[in-house]
Amino acid sequence: MDQSAAEAKFNTAMVDIYGRTGKEFGYWPHSFQWMVRTMGSVAAAKKPLEDRQVSDGFLKLVKARRMDLSDGTPRSALDTRP
């Protein structure tokens, strides 16, 4: 199955945020990376919204006020305009 251009852009942003989180914050969210690779980026983005428990990694980012690195939806991926 081919990814749409928007899905491909979103997937790239989700993979990139893993590296940014490690480099800028010193935290490597391996579970997040695994979810993106096994479930796909869209399903991985939806998972935290469906879970009733907040992940430890997400809490670390909240406490450090680094929501720009959250494993939610990378803002750059939402802009799908050509």
N, CA, C and O atoms as a GROMACS GRO file, in nm:
protein
  328
    1MET      N    1   0.084  -0.117   0.000
    1MET     CA    2   0.000   0.000   0.000
    1MET      C    3   0.089   0.125   0.000
    1MET      O    4   0.180   0.137   0.083
    2ASP      N    5   0.063   0.215  -0.093
    2ASP     CA    6   0.139   0.339  -0.102
    2ASP      C    7   0.089   0.440   0.000
    2ASP      O    8  -0.031   0.452   0.024
    3GLN      N    9   0.182   0.513   0.056
    3GLN     CA   10   0.144   0.620   0.148
    3GLN      C   11   0.110   0.744   0.067
    3GLN      O   12   0.173   0.771  -0.036
    4SER      N   13   0.014   0.817   0.111
    4SER     CA   14  -0.014   0.946   0.047
    4SER      C   15   0.100   1.041   0.080
    4SER      O   16   0.180   1.014   0.170
    5ALA      N   17   0.106   1.149   0.009
    5ALA     CA   18   0.212   1.248   0.035
    5ALA      C   19   0.201   1.302   0.177
    5ALA      O   20   0.303   1.324   0.242
    6ALA      N   21   0.078   1.323   0.225
    6ALA     CA   22   0.060   1.374   0.362
    6ALA      C   23   0.106   1.272   0.464
    6ALA      O   24   0.171   1.307   0.562
    7GLU      N   25   0.074   1.145   0.441
    7GLU     CA   26   0.117   1.040   0.534
    7GLU      C   27   0.268   1.028   0.533
    7GLU      O   28   0.329   1.008   0.639
    8ALA      N   29   0.329   1.038   0.418
    8ALA     CA   30   0.475   1.029   0.409
    8ALA      C   31   0.541   1.145   0.483
    8ALA      O   32   0.639   1.125   0.554
    9LYS      N   33   0.486   1.265   0.468
    9LYS     CA   34   0.539   1.382   0.538
    9LYS      C   35   0.522   1.366   0.688
    9LYS      O   36   0.613   1.398   0.765
   10PHE      N   37   0.407   1.316   0.730
   10PHE     CA   38   0.381   1.294   0.872
   10PHE      C   39   0.476   1.189   0.928
   10PHE      O   40   0.530   1.206   1.038
   11ASN      N   41   0.498   1.081   0.854
   11ASN     CA   42   0.588   0.976   0.899
   11ASN      C   43   0.730   1.030   0.916
   11ASN      O   44   0.796   0.999   1.015
   12THR      N   45   0.775   1.110   0.822
   12THR     CA   46   0.909   1.169   0.831
   12THR      C   47   0.920   1.257   0.956
   12THR      O   48   1.021   1.252   1.027
   13ALA      N   49   0.817   1.336   0.982
   13ALA     CA   50   0.818   1.422   1.101
   13ALA      C   51   0.820   1.340   1.229
   13ALA      O   52   0.888   1.377   1.325
   14MET      N   53   0.746   1.230   1.232
   14MET     CA   54   0.743   1.145   1.352
   14MET      C   55   0.879   1.080   1.376
   14MET      O   56   0.923   1.070   1.490
   15VAL      N   57   0.945   1.037   1.270
   15VAL     CA   58   1.079   0.977   1.284
   15VAL      C   59   1.179   1.084   1.327
   15VAL      O   60   1.264   1.058   1.412
   16ASP      N   61   1.169   1.202   1.269
   16ASP     CA   62   1.261   1.311   1.302
   16ASP      C   63   1.248   1.355   1.448
   16ASP      O   64   1.348   1.391   1.511
   17ILE      N   65   1.127   1.352   1.502
   17ILE     CA   66   1.108   1.397   1.640
   17ILE      C   67   1.178   1.305   1.739
   17ILE      O   68   1.219   1.348   1.847
   18TYR      N   69   1.193   1.179   1.704
   18TYR     CA   70   1.268   1.085   1.788
   18TYR      C   71   1.413   1.135   1.803
   18TYR      O   72   1.465   1.144   1.914
   19GLY      N   73   1.476   1.167   1.691
   19GLY     CA   74   1.614   1.215   1.695
   19GLY      C   75   1.628   1.349   1.764
   19GLY      O   76   1.724   1.371   1.839
   20ARG      N   77   1.533   1.439   1.740
   20ARG     CA   78   1.537   1.570   1.806
   20ARG      C   79   1.526   1.556   1.956
   20ARG      O   80   1.596   1.624   2.031
   21THR      N   81   1.438   1.467   2.001
   21THR     CA   82   1.419   1.448   2.145
   21THR      C   83   1.549   1.400   2.209
   21THR      O   84   1.587   1.448   2.316
   22GLY      N   85   1.615   1.307   2.145
   22GLY     CA   86   1.741   1.258   2.198
   22GLY      C   87   1.850   1.363   2.199
   22GLY      O   88   1.919   1.381   2.299
   23LYS      N   89   1.864   1.433   2.088
   23LYS     CA   90   1.971   1.532   2.076
   23LYS      C   91   1.948   1.655   2.163
   23LYS      O   92   2.041   1.705   2.227
   24GLU      N   93   1.824   1.705   2.166
   24GLU     CA   94   1.796   1.830   2.237
   24GLU      C   95   1.763   1.812   2.384
   24GLU      O   96   1.781   1.904   2.464
   25PHE      N   97   1.714   1.693   2.420
   25PHE     CA   98   1.667   1.673   2.557
   25PHE      C   99   1.743   1.562   2.629
   25PHE      O  100   1.736   1.552   2.752
   26GLY      N  101   1.815   1.480   2.554
   26GLY     CA  102   1.890   1.371   2.614
   26GLY      C  103   1.805   1.251   2.651
   26GLY      O  104   1.849   1.165   2.727
   27TYR      N  105   1.686   1.245   2.598
   27TYR     CA  106   1.595   1.132   2.624
   27TYR      C  107   1.562   1.068   2.490
   27TYR      O  108   1.512   1.134   2.398
   28TRP      N  109   1.589   0.939   2.481
   28TRP     CA  110   1.564   0.865   2.357
   28TRP      C  111   1.439   0.780   2.376
   28TRP      O  112   1.445   0.675   2.440
   29PRO      N  113   1.326   0.822   2.320
   29PRO     CA  114   1.199   0.750   2.340
   29PRO      C  115   1.190   0.625   2.253
   29PRO      O  116   1.126   0.625   2.148
   30HIS      N  117   1.255   0.518   2.298
   30HIS     CA  118   1.261   0.394   2.221
   30HIS      C  119   1.124   0.332   2.198
   30HIS      O  120   1.098   0.278   2.090
   31SER      N  121   1.037   0.339   2.296
   31SER     CA  122   0.902   0.284   2.279
   31SER      C  123   0.827   0.358   2.169
   31SER      O  124   0.756   0.298   2.090
   32PHE      N  125   0.844   0.490   2.166
   32PHE     CA  126   0.782   0.571   2.062
   32PHE      C  127   0.836   0.531   1.925
   32PHE      O  128   0.759   0.515   1.830
   33GLN      N  129   0.965   0.515   1.914
   33GLN     CA  130   1.027   0.475   1.787
   33GLN      C  131   0.974   0.339   1.744
   33GLN      O  132   0.943   0.318   1.626
   34TRP      N  133   0.964   0.247   1.836
   34TRP     CA  134   0.912   0.113   1.806
   34TRP      C  135   0.768   0.122   1.756
   34TRP      O  136   0.732   0.056   1.658
   35MET      N  137   0.685   0.204   1.822
   35MET     CA  138   0.545   0.218   1.779
   35MET      C  139   0.537   0.273   1.637
   35MET      O  140   0.458   0.224   1.556
   36VAL      N  141   0.616   0.374   1.606
   36VAL     CA  142   0.613   0.432   1.471
   36VAL      C  143   0.653   0.329   1.368
   36VAL      O  144   0.591   0.320   1.262
   37ARG      N  145   0.755   0.252   1.398
   37ARG     CA  146   0.803   0.152   1.302
   37ARG      C  147   0.709   0.032   1.286
   37ARG      O  148   0.697  -0.022   1.176
   38THR      N  149   0.644  -0.008   1.393
   38THR     CA  150   0.560  -0.128   1.384
   38THR      C  151   0.414  -0.097   1.354
   38THR      O  152   0.347  -0.173   1.283
   39MET      N  153   0.363   0.015   1.407
   39MET     CA  154   0.221   0.048   1.390
   39MET      C  155   0.199   0.148   1.277
   39MET      O  156   0.089   0.157   1.223
   40GLY      N  157   0.301   0.222   1.243
   40GLY     CA  158   0.287   0.331   1.149
   40GLY      C  159   0.270   0.461   1.225
   40GLY      O  160   0.230   0.462   1.341
   41SER      N  161   0.301   0.570   1.159
   41SER     CA  162   0.302   0.699   1.227
   41SER      C  163   0.163   0.746   1.269
   41SER      O  164   0.149   0.805   1.376
   42VAL      N  165   0.062   0.722   1.189
   42VAL     CA  166  -0.073   0.767   1.223
   42VAL      C  167  -0.124   0.692   1.347
   42VAL      O  168  -0.176   0.755   1.439
   43ALA      N  169  -0.110   0.560   1.349
   43ALA     CA  170  -0.154   0.481   1.464
   43ALA      C  171  -0.074   0.516   1.588
   43ALA      O  172  -0.129   0.520   1.699
   44ALA      N  173   0.056   0.541   1.572
   44ALA     CA  174   0.139   0.578   1.686
   44ALA      C  175   0.097   0.713   1.744
   44ALA      O  176   0.104   0.734   1.865
   45ALA      N  177   0.055   0.805   1.659
   45ALA     CA  178   0.008   0.936   1.707
   45ALA      C  179  -0.125   0.923   1.779
   45ALA      O  180  -0.151   0.998   1.874
   46LYS      N  181  -0.208   0.830   1.737
   46LYS     CA  182  -0.340   0.813   1.799
   46LYS      C  183  -0.331   0.739   1.932
   46LYS      O  184  -0.414   0.760   2.021
   47LYS      N  185  -0.232   0.652   1.947
   47LYS     CA  186  -0.223   0.567   2.065
   47LYS      C  187  -0.222   0.645   2.197
   47LYS      O  188  -0.298   0.608   2.288
   48PRO      N  189  -0.141   0.750   2.212
   48PRO     CA  190  -0.145   0.824   2.340
   48PRO      C  191  -0.282   0.886   2.370
   48PRO      O  192  -0.317   0.905   2.486
   49LEU      N  193  -0.356   0.915   2.266
   49LEU     CA  194  -0.490   0.972   2.285
   49LEU      C  195  -0.589   0.867   2.335
   49LEU      O  196  -0.686   0.899   2.403
   50GLU      N  197  -0.564   0.742   2.299
   50GLU     CA  198  -0.653   0.632   2.338
   50GLU      C  199  -0.619   0.572   2.474
   50GLU      O  200  -0.706   0.518   2.542
   51ASP      N  201  -0.492   0.582   2.512
   51ASP     CA  202  -0.448   0.524   2.640
   51ASP      C  203  -0.504   0.602   2.758
   51ASP      O  204  -0.519   0.724   2.752
   52ARG      N  205  -0.534   0.533   2.863
   52ARG     CA  206  -0.583   0.598   2.984
   52ARG      C  207  -0.467   0.639   3.076
   52ARG      O  208  -0.487   0.718   3.168
   53GLN      N  209  -0.349   0.586   3.052
   53GLN     CA  210  -0.234   0.617   3.135
   53GLN      C  211  -0.132   0.697   3.053
   53GLN      O  212  -0.104   0.663   2.938
   54VAL      N  213  -0.078   0.801   3.112
   54VAL     CA  214   0.022   0.884   3.045
   54VAL      C  215   0.157   0.816   3.057
   54VAL      O  216   0.193   0.766   3.163
   55SER      N  217   0.233   0.815   2.947
   55SER     CA  218   0.363   0.748   2.948
   55SER      C  219   0.464   0.827   3.032
   55SER      O  220   0.450   0.948   3.048
   56ASP      N  221   0.564   0.757   3.084
   56ASP     CA  222   0.670   0.821   3.161
   56ASP      C  223   0.746   0.922   3.076
   56ASP      O  224   0.782   1.030   3.124
   57GLY      N  225   0.771   0.888   2.950
   57GLY     CA  226   0.843   0.978   2.861
   57GLY      C  227   0.767   1.107   2.837
   57GLY      O  228   0.826   1.215   2.834
   58PHE      N  229   0.636   1.096   2.820
   58PHE     CA  230   0.553   1.214   2.801
   58PHE      C  231   0.558   1.302   2.925
   58PHE      O  232   0.566   1.424   2.914
   59LEU      N  233   0.552   1.241   3.043
   59LEU     CA  234   0.559   1.317   3.168
   59LEU      C  235   0.692   1.391   3.181
   59LEU      O  236   0.697   1.504   3.230
   60LYS      N  237   0.801   1.326   3.139
   60LYS     CA  238   0.932   1.392   3.142
   60LYS      C  239   0.932   1.519   3.058
   60LYS      O  240   0.985   1.622   3.099
   61LEU      N  241   0.872   1.510   2.941
   61LEU     CA  242   0.866   1.626   2.852
   61LEU      C  243   0.778   1.736   2.909
   61LEU      O  244   0.810   1.854   2.898
   62VAL      N  245   0.666   1.698   2.971
   62VAL     CA  246   0.576   1.796   3.031
   62VAL      C  247   0.647   1.868   3.145
   62VAL      O  248   0.644   1.991   3.153
   63LYS      N  249   0.712   1.793   3.233
   63LYS     CA  250   0.781   1.853   3.347
   63LYS      C  251   0.893   1.946   3.304
   63LYS      O  252   0.921   2.046   3.371
   64ALA      N  253   0.956   1.914   3.193
   64ALA     CA  254   1.066   1.997   3.142
   64ALA      C  255   1.015   2.109   3.051
   64ALA      O  256   1.094   2.187   2.997
   65ARG      N  257   0.884   2.116   3.034
   65ARG     CA  258   0.821   2.215   2.945
   65ARG      C  259   0.876   2.204   2.803
   65ARG      O  260   0.903   2.304   2.737
   66ARG      N  261   0.890   2.081   2.757
   66ARG     CA  262   0.938   2.055   2.621
   66ARG      C  263   0.831   1.983   2.539
   66ARG      O  264   0.858   1.880   2.476
   67MET      N  265   0.712   2.038   2.541
   67MET     CA  266   0.602   1.978   2.466
   67MET      C  267   0.626   1.984   2.315
   67MET      O  268   0.561   1.913   2.239
   68ASP      N  269   0.719   2.070   2.273
   68ASP     CA  270   0.755   2.073   2.132
   68ASP      C  271   0.816   1.941   2.087
   68ASP      O  272   0.823   1.912   1.968
   69LEU      N  273   0.861   1.860   2.184
   69LEU     CA  274   0.919   1.730   2.153
   69LEU      C  275   0.825   1.616   2.191
   69LEU      O  276   0.868   1.501   2.200
   70SER      N  277   0.700   1.648   2.212
   70SER     CA  278   0.605   1.545   2.259
   70SER      C  279   0.586   1.436   2.154
   70SER      O  280   0.605   1.458   2.034
   71ASP      N  281   0.546   1.319   2.202
   71ASP     CA  282   0.520   1.209   2.109
   71ASP      C  283   0.377   1.214   2.056
   71ASP      O  284   0.323   1.116   2.005
   72GLY      N  285   0.317   1.331   2.071
   72GLY     CA  286   0.186   1.352   2.012
   72GLY      C  287   0.201   1.386   1.866
   72GLY      O  288   0.264   1.310   1.792
   73THR      N  289   0.146   1.494   1.822
   73THR     CA  290   0.149   1.528   1.681
   73THR      C  291   0.250   1.638   1.654
   73THR      O  292   0.234   1.750   1.702
   74PRO      N  293   0.355   1.608   1.579
   74PRO     CA  294   0.450   1.712   1.544
   74PRO      C  295   0.380   1.819   1.462
   74PRO      O  296   0.317   1.789   1.360
   75ARG      N  297   0.389   1.943   1.504
   75ARG     CA  298   0.319   2.051   1.436
   75ARG      C  299   0.361   2.064   1.290
   75ARG      O  300   0.278   2.097   1.205
   76SER      N  301   0.487   2.038   1.259
   76SER     CA  302   0.532   2.051   1.120
   76SER      C  303   0.462   1.950   1.030
   76SER      O  304   0.450   1.972   0.910
   77ALA      N  305   0.417   1.840   1.087
   77ALA     CA  306   0.353   1.736   1.006
   77ALA      C  307   0.208   1.769   0.976
   77ALA      O  308   0.148   1.711   0.885
   78LEU      N  309   0.150   1.861   1.051
   78LEU     CA  310   0.011   1.896   1.029
   78LEU      C  311  -0.008   1.984   0.907
   78LEU      O  312  -0.118   1.988   0.850
   79ASP      N  313   0.094   2.054   0.866
   79ASP     CA  314   0.084   2.140   0.751
   79ASP      C  315   0.105   2.057   0.625
   79ASP      O  316   0.218   2.030   0.585
   80THR      N  317  -0.003   2.018   0.564
   80THR     CA  318   0.005   1.931   0.446
   80THR      C  319  -0.021   2.010   0.318
   80THR      O  320  -0.042   1.952   0.211
   81ARG      N  321  -0.019   2.143   0.330
   81ARG     CA  322  -0.038   2.224   0.210
   81ARG      C  323   0.080   2.207   0.116
   81ARG      O  324   0.193   2.190   0.162
   82PRO      N  325   0.055   2.212  -0.014
   82PRO     CA  326   0.165   2.196  -0.111
   82PRO      C  327   0.262   2.312  -0.107
   82PRO      O  328   0.359   2.314  -0.182
   0.00000   0.00000   0.00000
